[in-house]
Amino acid sequence: MREISAESDWAKRSGWHAPFADTHSLAELTLRAANDYVHTFADTFNTERAPLYGHLVLARSALESSVICWWLSEPGIARDERIRRGLSEYIYSAVEEQRLDLVPDAAQHVAAFIDHATRLEWQVKDYNGKLWSSKSRGKPRVDGVGRPPGAAGIASLLTDDQTSKIGRVQWSRLSAVSHVTFWGLRSAFDDDGAVSDPLSGRAEVPVGTDARSVSLQAICLLKALRRAADAMFELMGWQDHAWRAAATAAEDLERQLLDALKPHLSAMRP
């Protein structure tokens, strides 16, 4: 409510009609996307054939959208920080449209959002610290604020520690699947079941989806989605009895999956 009450003042200063409402809306949209990815992840196992890689691509998208939702919704941050985060995301989106050259006025959209930042005495720069231009690459940063790195964001959601190894492992491995590198695609290989051919010197390797690794991904997705949603519900004042019951049920499911996996963790591949 403090942000909403300050809307008109920040709108007047920035020239951005609804800076807080637009940022809240974008956070809600990213939460809806994360929720959809997680539901689709589950749905892929309600078919006759389990996926080899599709669920991992969904897992990456679910984790990334959860990170962005949490970042945009983080309760307790300063009002100017909320607007910096929102601006950086809207500029990033406009820049992507401009690069595709599919929208006639995309360049004007980028310029308009940069003007909002300029009116607030914030500079928009690239990853090298240079002022943003049409030739800039990467993700724009508004007064030093930009989309958080995927690995650090995932680690924060899963462990409250940005330096935790799980963030880098999850982000790198799932990205490797999305980018179809050999390292990523061999995640479906059962190396223990390899059968060597002494004549050719090669081996045949079974390919499939391991239920334990799927459960481990499910735990990560459930926790990331729950924490992202909890941040938004806290920010918006929606933490009622129904939400707390839903969050508790999700946390219980995470715990049940983890308890079922504990006896097998030592035998699982890294």
Buried (B, 14 or more C-beta within 10 A) or exposed (E): EEBEEBBEEBBEBBBBEBBBBBBBEBBBBBBEBBBBBBEBBEEBBEEEEBBBBBBBBBBBBBBBBBBBBBBBBBEEBEBBEBBBBBBBBBBBBBBEBBEEEEEEEBBEBBBBBBBBBBEBEBBBBBEEEEEBEEEBEBBBBBBEBBBBBBBBBBBBBBBEEBEBEBBBBBBEBBBBBBEEEEEBBEBBBEEEEEEEEEEEEEEEBEEEBBEBBBBBBBBBBBBBBBBBBBBBBBBBEEEEEEBEEEBEEBBEBBEEBBEEBEEBEEEEEE
